[in-house]
Amino acid sequence: MKKIIAITVYFFCLFIAKGQDNTNGYDLPGVVVNGDTLAVIKIPKVYVFPKLKFTSKEEYVRYKKLVRDVKKVYPYSQIAKKTFIEVENIMDSLPNNKQRKQYIKAKEDELVQQYSKELISMTIHQGEILIKLVNRELNHSPFEVIKELRGGFTAAMWQGVAKMFGESLKNGYDATGEDLLIERIVLQIEQGTI
């Protein structure tokens, strides 16, 4: 009887051990350190900010408007970054200036058709933030980008339009100074906490 129980327990243990081969998990990259296998997982940066203190209700309202405006224009800065990278890659593959100019003009027409209504409906303040965020994402001012892609005359023309609204396409982005609050809001958007 003991022998039958022992054999039953043995087969039961084999059955359970075999069942563990079919786990619903996933494989992780790993590294062996001193005989131990350690999972290698990339953990994104997490930013923790001190609570903001406002000296007046007006200051709080300005901050809430800034959050609203940054949240509205941030996706467009990401579109600008993606489009710029795409354009640079395609421009490198085109054999001559004539084809590059044709491509740029076609891409510009496509973007105007796709985004002009949304961009026209932005306030001047939202446009200013968009200029700063484009500078942040591309590490170049919008003026430099237009000059590189469309030429100096076109860049100067758009700079003149920006000046009529009290803005400049040449403005930089200072994440640790003037644009500190915008940077804070962008980082919170990117990590999904705002």
Disulfide bonds with the S-S distance in Angstrom:
none
